[in-house]
Amino acid sequence: MKKKVVVRSINNFDKSRCVDIFKREDNSFGYEEYRRDLETNEGWYKIGFLEHLIFTNEEEAFTNASKNILWLNIDY
């Protein structure tokens, strides 16, 4: 698996969901959505399955994430 570095992490209002925008080794960008159950404290689970999308910069990835992840438009 190629290395990814998170460049921005955005949480929803109660911190039960987040979107990570990351940069790949090839300098392309992507994002993924995660959730966690606050009552179980078991960590984050991938729920978006969007990490395969490729963008040329961080802002492009964020703009696309805002279109695909509804809470991002409400909470952020």
N, CA, C and O atoms as a printed pandas DataFrame, in Angstrom:
     atom_number atom_name residue_name chain_id  residue_number  x_coord  y_coord  z_coord
0              1         N          MET        A               1    0.842   -1.182    0.000
1              2        CA          MET        A               1    0.000    0.000    0.000
2              3         C          MET        A               1    0.886    1.243    0.000
3              4         O          MET        A               1    1.862    1.322    0.746
4              5         N          LYS        A               2    0.542    2.189   -0.825
5              6        CA          LYS        A               2    1.309    3.423   -0.896
6              7         C          LYS        A               2    1.006    4.306    0.301
7              8         O          LYS        A               2   -0.103    4.300    0.835
8              9         N          LYS        A               3    1.994    5.050    0.704
9             10        CA          LYS        A               3    1.879    5.917    1.863
10            11         C          LYS        A               3    1.016    7.133    1.560
11            12         O          LYS        A               3    1.104    7.726    0.485
12            13         N          LYS        A               4    0.166    7.499    2.548
13            14        CA          LYS        A               4   -0.665    8.691    2.453
14            15         C          LYS        A               4   -0.398    9.533    3.694
15            16         O          LYS        A               4   -0.219    9.002    4.790
16            17         N          VAL        A               5   -0.372   10.858    3.508
17            18        CA          VAL        A               5   -0.180   11.779    4.623
18            19         C          VAL        A               5   -1.423   12.657    4.726
19            20         O          VAL        A               5   -1.797   13.330    3.765
20            21         N          VAL        A               6   -2.055   12.648    5.885
21            22        CA          VAL        A               6   -3.250   13.468    6.097
22            23         C          VAL        A               6   -2.821   14.928    6.194
23            24         O          VAL        A               6   -1.961   15.287    6.998
24            25         N          VAL        A               7   -3.442   15.766    5.354
25            26        CA          VAL        A               7   -3.124   17.197    5.349
26            27         C          VAL        A               7   -4.228   18.028    6.002
27            28         O          VAL        A               7   -4.000   19.173    6.391
28            29         N          ARG        A               8   -5.422   17.450    6.120
29            30        CA          ARG        A               8   -6.525   18.129    6.807
30            31         C          ARG        A               8   -7.490   17.080    7.321
31            32         O          ARG        A               8   -7.831   16.138    6.606
32            33         N          SER        A               9   -7.929   17.241    8.558
33            34        CA          SER        A               9   -8.911   16.341    9.154
34            35         C          SER        A               9  -10.044   17.201    9.697
35            36         O          SER        A               9   -9.817   18.112   10.493
36            37         N          ILE        A              10  -11.266   16.905    9.261
37            38        CA          ILE        A              10  -12.422   17.726    9.612
38            39         C          ILE        A              10  -13.431   16.845   10.348
39            40         O          ILE        A              10  -13.861   15.817    9.826
40            41         N          ASN        A              11  -13.805   17.251   11.560
41            42        CA          ASN        A              11  -14.787   16.515   12.363
42            43         C          ASN        A              11  -16.154   17.174   12.290
43            44         O          ASN        A              11  -16.263   18.385   12.096
44            45         N          ASN        A              12  -17.199   16.363   12.449
45            46        CA          ASN        A              12  -18.532   16.942   12.550
46            47         C          ASN        A              12  -18.735   17.496   13.962
47            48         O          ASN        A              12  -17.834   17.425   14.797
48            49         N          PHE        A              13  -19.914   18.044   14.220
49            50        CA          PHE        A              13  -20.150   18.783   15.467
50            51         C          PHE        A              13  -19.954   17.945   16.724
51            52         O          PHE        A              13  -19.501   18.477   17.737
52            53         N          ASP        A              14  -20.276   16.663   16.696
53            54        CA          ASP        A              14  -20.127   15.838   17.905
54            55         C          ASP        A              14  -18.915   14.896   17.834
55            56         O          ASP        A              14  -18.736   14.028   18.688
56            57         N          LYS        A              15  -18.107   15.086   16.818
57            58        CA          LYS        A              15  -16.868   14.313   16.636
58            59         C          LYS        A              15  -17.111   12.807   16.473
59            60         O          LYS        A              15  -16.282   11.987   16.868
60            61         N          SER        A              16  -18.265   12.459   15.883
61            62        CA          SER        A              16  -18.562   11.056   15.609
62            63         C          SER        A              16  -18.227   10.680   14.164
63            64         O          SER        A              16  -18.189    9.498   13.820
64            65         N          ARG        A              17  -17.987   11.675   13.328
65            66        CA          ARG        A              17  -17.585   11.452   11.938
66            67         C          ARG        A              17  -16.453   12.410   11.591
67            68         O          ARG        A              17  -16.340   13.499   12.154
68            69         N          CYS        A              18  -15.623   11.980   10.654
69            70        CA          CYS        A              18  -14.577   12.882   10.181
70            71         C          CYS        A              18  -14.254   12.578    8.728
71            72         O          CYS        A              18  -14.521   11.491    8.216
72            73         N          VAL        A              19  -13.675   13.569    8.090
73            74        CA          VAL        A              19  -13.161   13.431    6.733
74            75         C          VAL        A              19  -11.681   13.762    6.797
75            76         O          VAL        A              19  -11.290   14.812    7.307
76            77         N          ASP        A              20  -10.871   12.870    6.282
77            78        CA          ASP        A              20   -9.440   13.115    6.162
78            79         C          ASP        A              20   -9.114   13.390    4.707
79            80         O          ASP        A              20   -9.438   12.594    3.826
80            81         N          ILE        A              21   -8.477   14.511    4.463
81            82        CA          ILE        A              21   -7.944   14.815    3.136
82            83         C          ILE        A              21   -6.457   14.476    3.195
83            84         O          ILE        A              21   -5.747   14.912    4.101
84            85         N          PHE        A              22   -6.003   13.710    2.238
85            86        CA          PHE        A              22   -4.626   13.223    2.291
86            87         C          PHE        A              22   -3.901   13.445    0.971
87            88         O          PHE        A              22   -4.508   13.639   -0.083
88            89         N          LYS        A              23   -2.571   13.409    1.077
89            90        CA          LYS        A              23   -1.695   13.512   -0.082
90            91         C          LYS        A              23   -0.973   12.180   -0.248
91            92         O          LYS        A              23   -0.430   11.627    0.708
92            93         N          ARG        A              24   -0.977   11.680   -1.474
93            94        CA          ARG        A              24   -0.302   10.416   -1.784
94            95         C          ARG        A              24    1.157   10.663   -2.163
95            96         O          ARG        A              24    1.570   11.797   -2.404
96            97         N          GLU        A              25    1.912    9.592   -2.210
97            98        CA          GLU        A              25    3.330    9.671   -2.611
98            99         C          GLU        A              25    3.514   10.276   -3.994
99           100         O          GLU        A              25    4.537   10.906   -4.260
100          101         N          ASP        A              26    2.532   10.093   -4.885
101          102        CA          ASP        A              26    2.646   10.624   -6.252
102          103         C          ASP        A              26    2.186   12.084   -6.342
103          104         O          ASP        A              26    2.044   12.628   -7.438
104          105         N          ASN        A              27    1.951   12.721   -5.170
105          106        CA          ASN        A              27    1.521   14.124   -5.057
106          107         C          ASN        A              27    0.075   14.371   -5.454
107          108         O          ASN        A              27   -0.339   15.526   -5.556
108          109         N          SER        A              28   -0.707   13.321   -5.683
109          110        CA          SER        A              28   -2.136   13.498   -5.891
110          111         C          SER        A              28   -2.809   13.533   -4.517
111          112         O          SER        A              28   -2.205   13.163   -3.510
112          113         N          PHE        A              29   -4.052   13.978   -4.490
113          114        CA          PHE        A              29   -4.803   14.101   -3.243
114          115         C          PHE        A              29   -6.061   13.250   -3.305
115          116         O          PHE        A              29   -6.541   12.892   -4.381
116          117         N          GLY        A              30   -6.578   12.938   -2.139
117          118        CA          GLY        A              30   -7.824   12.195   -2.026
118          119         C          GLY        A              30   -8.433   12.461   -0.664
119          120         O          GLY        A              30   -7.912   13.253    0.121
120          121         N          TYR        A              31   -9.550   11.786   -0.393
121          122        CA          TYR        A              31  -10.187   11.924    0.913
122          123         C          TYR        A              31  -10.939   10.657    1.273
123          124         O          TYR        A              31  -11.237    9.826    0.415
124          125         N          GLU        A              32  -11.239   10.525    2.544
125          126        CA          GLU        A              32  -12.003    9.391    3.049
126          127         C          GLU        A              32  -12.842    9.860    4.229
127          128         O          GLU        A              32  -12.439   10.748    4.981
128          129         N          GLU        A              33  -14.012    9.254    4.379
129          130        CA          GLU        A              33  -14.904    9.545    5.500
130          131         C          GLU        A              33  -14.849    8.400    6.507
131          132         O          GLU        A              33  -14.803    7.228    6.134
132          133         N          TYR        A              34  -14.856    8.761    7.782
133          134        CA          TYR        A              34  -14.812    7.782    8.874
134          135         C          TYR        A              34  -15.888    8.107    9.901
135          136         O          TYR        A              34  -16.379    9.233    9.981
136          137         N          ARG        A              35  -16.243    7.092   10.685
137          138        CA          ARG        A              35  -17.149    7.307   11.815
138          139         C          ARG        A              35  -16.615    6.549   13.013
139          140         O          ARG        A              35  -15.802    5.633   12.888
140          141         N          ARG        A              36  -17.096    6.959   14.181
141          142        CA          ARG        A              36  -16.773    6.209   15.393
142          143         C          ARG        A              36  -17.981    6.258   16.314
143          144         O          ARG        A              36  -18.769    7.203   16.293
144          145         N          ASP        A              37  -18.104    5.214   17.123
145          146        CA          ASP        A              37  -19.162    5.155   18.121
146          147         C          ASP        A              37  -18.567    5.662   19.423
147          148         O          ASP        A              37  -17.730    4.997   20.033
148          149         N          LEU        A              38  -18.999    6.833   19.841
149          150        CA          LEU        A              38  -18.413    7.474   21.010
150          151         C          LEU        A              38  -18.570    6.636   22.276
151          152         O          LEU        A              38  -17.708    6.665   23.155
152          153         N          GLU        A              39  -19.664    5.895   22.367
153          154        CA          GLU        A              39  -19.913    5.114   23.583
154          155         C          GLU        A              39  -19.025    3.873   23.707
155          156         O          GLU        A              39  -18.826    3.365   24.811
156          157         N          THR        A              40  -18.491    3.382   22.588
157          158        CA          THR        A              40  -17.659    2.172   22.659
158          159         C          THR        A              40  -16.166    2.475   22.709
159          160         O          THR        A              40  -15.381    1.639   23.156
160          161         N          ASN        A              41  -15.771    3.647   22.261
161          162        CA          ASN        A              41  -14.365    4.055   22.269
162          163         C          ASN        A              41  -13.461    3.043   21.545
163          164         O          ASN        A              41  -12.349    2.768   21.994
164          165         N          GLU        A              42  -13.944    2.497   20.429
165          166        CA          GLU        A              42  -13.194    1.490   19.672
166          167         C          GLU        A              42  -12.449    2.057   18.479
167          168         O          GLU        A              42  -11.828    1.295   17.738
168          169         N          GLY        A              43  -12.486    3.357   18.264
169          170        CA          GLY        A              43  -11.734    3.945   17.166
170          171         C          GLY        A              43  -12.584    4.263   15.955
171          172         O          GLY        A              43  -13.811    4.165   15.982
172          173         N          TRP        A              44  -11.900    4.644   14.898
173          174        CA          TRP        A              44  -12.549    5.100   13.665
174          175         C          TRP        A              44  -12.734    3.953   12.673
175          176         O          TRP        A              44  -11.894    3.059   12.573
176          177         N          TYR        A              45  -13.862    3.998   11.935
177          178        CA          TYR        A              45  -14.178    3.013   10.902
178          179         C          TYR        A              45  -14.404    3.734    9.579
179          180         O          TYR        A              45  -15.125    4.731    9.522
180          181         N          LYS        A              46  -13.796    3.235    8.536
181          182        CA          LYS        A              46  -14.005    3.809    7.209
182          183         C          LYS        A              46  -15.434    3.543    6.769
183          184         O          LYS        A              46  -15.908    2.409    6.843
184          185         N          ILE        A              47  -16.127    4.584    6.310
185          186        CA          ILE        A              47  -17.510    4.400    5.837
186          187         C          ILE        A              47  -17.732    4.961    4.435
187          188         O          ILE        A              47  -18.739    4.646    3.801
188          189         N          GLY        A              48  -16.818    5.778    3.947
189          190        CA          GLY        A              48  -17.031    6.433    2.661
190          191         C          GLY        A              48  -16.584    5.618    1.475
191          192         O          GLY        A              48  -17.229    5.642    0.427
192          193         N          PHE        A              49  -15.487    4.893    1.620
193          194        CA          PHE        A              49  -14.891    4.122    0.530
194          195         C          PHE        A              49  -14.695    5.007   -0.711
195          196         O          PHE        A              49  -15.046    4.633   -1.830
196          197         N          LEU        A              50  -14.122    6.194   -0.468
197          198        CA          LEU        A              50  -13.906    7.191   -1.512
198          199         C          LEU        A              50  -12.441    7.466   -1.770
199          200         O          LEU        A              50  -12.112    8.335   -2.577
200          201         N          GLU        A              51  -11.551    6.743   -1.103
201          202        CA          GLU        A              51  -10.130    7.050   -1.177
202          203         C          GLU        A              51   -9.528    6.827   -2.560
203          204         O          GLU        A              51   -8.411    7.276   -2.819
204          205         N          HIS        A              52  -10.238    6.150   -3.448
205          206        CA          HIS        A              52   -9.732    5.900   -4.798
206          207         C          HIS        A              52   -9.831    7.125   -5.707
207          208         O          HIS        A              52   -9.181    7.169   -6.751
208          209         N          LEU        A              53  -10.638    8.123   -5.324
209          210        CA          LEU        A              53  -10.789    9.330   -6.136
210          211         C          LEU        A              53   -9.475   10.122   -6.123
211          212         O          LEU        A              53   -8.791   10.181   -5.101
212          213         N          ILE        A              54   -9.131   10.724   -7.256
213          214        CA          ILE        A              54   -7.847   11.410   -7.393
214          215         C          ILE        A              54   -8.071   12.876   -7.755
215          216         O          ILE        A              54   -8.850   13.204   -8.649
216          217         N          PHE        A              55   -7.355   13.756   -7.024
217          218        CA          PHE        A              55   -7.441   15.196   -7.246
218          219         C          PHE        A              55   -6.043   15.781   -7.327
219          220         O          PHE        A              55   -5.085   15.208   -6.808
220          221         N          THR        A              56   -5.939   16.925   -7.982
221          222        CA          THR        A              56   -4.623   17.527   -8.189
222          223         C          THR        A              56   -4.158   18.371   -7.006
223          224         O          THR        A              56   -2.964   18.637   -6.871
224          225         N          ASN        A              57   -5.104   18.805   -6.133
225          226        CA          ASN        A              57   -4.701   19.604   -4.986
226          227         C          ASN        A              57   -5.692   19.422   -3.833
227          228         O          ASN        A              57   -6.759   18.830   -3.998
228          229         N          GLU        A              58   -5.319   19.937   -2.677
229          230        CA          GLU        A              58   -6.124   19.779   -1.463
230          231         C          GLU        A              58   -7.494   20.438   -1.599
231          232         O          GLU        A              58   -8.501   19.865   -1.185
232          233         N          GLU        A              59   -7.536   21.618   -2.167
233          234        CA          GLU        A              59   -8.805   22.342   -2.293
234          235         C          GLU        A              59   -9.780   21.610   -3.203
235          236         O          GLU        A              59  -10.981   21.581   -2.931
236          237         N          GLU        A              60   -9.281   21.025   -4.267
237          238        CA          GLU        A              60  -10.122   20.242   -5.178
238          239         C          GLU        A              60  -10.706   19.031   -4.445
239          240         O          GLU        A              60  -11.879   18.704   -4.621
240          241         N          ALA        A              61   -9.904   18.382   -3.641
241          242        CA          ALA        A              61  -10.391   17.234   -2.861
242          243         C          ALA        A              61  -11.458   17.678   -1.863
243          244         O          ALA        A              61  -12.480   17.008   -1.715
244          245         N          PHE        A              62  -11.230   18.805   -1.172
245          246        CA          PHE        A              62  -12.201   19.312   -0.211
246          247         C          PHE        A              62  -13.514   19.693   -0.895
247          248         O          PHE        A              62  -14.589   19.387   -0.379
248          249         N          THR        A              63  -13.438   20.349   -2.036
249          250        CA          THR        A              63  -14.644   20.748   -2.770
250          251         C          THR        A              63  -15.465   19.524   -3.158
251          252         O          THR        A              63  -16.689   19.526   -3.024
252          253         N          ASN        A              64  -14.794   18.478   -3.638
253          254        CA          ASN        A              64  -15.503   17.257   -4.010
254          255         C          ASN        A              64  -16.089   16.571   -2.787
255          256         O          ASN        A              64  -17.211   16.068   -2.836
256          257         N          ALA        A              65  -15.341   16.545   -1.694
257          258        CA          ALA        A              65  -15.846   15.951   -0.453
258          259         C          ALA        A              65  -17.112   16.673    0.004
259          260         O          ALA        A              65  -18.061   16.035    0.459
260          261         N          SER        A              66  -17.129   17.990   -0.115
261          262        CA          SER        A              66  -18.299   18.785    0.293
262          263         C          SER        A              66  -19.527   18.447   -0.537
263          264         O          SER        A              66  -20.653   18.553   -0.051
264          265         N          LYS        A              67  -19.322   18.044   -1.773
265          266        CA          LYS        A              67  -20.444   17.659   -2.636
266          267         C          LYS        A              67  -20.964   16.266   -2.298
267          268         O          LYS        A              67  -22.155   15.996   -2.451
268          269         N          ASN        A              68  -20.076   15.374   -1.838
269          270        CA          ASN        A              68  -20.439   13.980   -1.603
270          271         C          ASN        A              68  -20.798   13.640   -0.163
271          272         O          ASN        A              68  -21.448   12.624    0.087
272          273         N          ILE        A              69  -20.390   14.467    0.782
273          274        CA          ILE        A              69  -20.613   14.167    2.197
274          275         C          ILE        A              69  -21.479   15.270    2.779
275          276         O          ILE        A              69  -21.001   16.367    3.070
276          277         N          LEU        A              70  -22.759   14.964    2.946
277          278        CA          LEU        A              70  -23.738   15.989    3.281
278          279         C          LEU        A              70  -23.445   16.727    4.575
279          280         O          LEU        A              70  -23.598   17.948    4.622
280          281         N          TRP        A              71  -23.030   16.030    5.630
281          282        CA          TRP        A              71  -22.809   16.709    6.896
282          283         C          TRP        A              71  -21.688   17.730    6.820
283          284         O          TRP        A              71  -21.650   18.670    7.613
284          285         N          LEU        A              72  -20.780   17.553    5.877
285          286        CA          LEU        A              72  -19.679   18.493    5.728
286          287         C          LEU        A              72  -20.200   19.887    5.358
287          288         O          LEU        A              72  -19.604   20.892    5.747
288          289         N          ASN        A              73  -21.283   19.953    4.626
289          290        CA          ASN        A              73  -21.897   21.226    4.263
290          291         C          ASN        A              73  -22.665   21.844    5.417
291          292         O          ASN        A              73  -22.793   23.066    5.493
292          293         N          ILE        A              74  -23.170   21.026    6.302
293          294        CA          ILE        A              74  -23.961   21.509    7.445
294          295         C          ILE        A              74  -23.071   21.928    8.596
295          296         O          ILE        A              74  -23.290   22.971    9.212
296          297         N          ASP        A              75  -22.068   21.119    8.887
297          298        CA          ASP        A              75  -21.276   21.314   10.105
298          299         C          ASP        A              75  -20.059   22.201    9.916
299          300         O          ASP        A              75  -19.604   22.829   10.873
300          301         N          TYR        A              76  -19.527   22.266    8.719
301          302        CA          TYR        A              76  -18.251   22.939    8.554
302          303         C          TYR        A              76  -18.425   24.304    7.945
303          304         O          TYR        A              76  -17.443   25.016    7.735
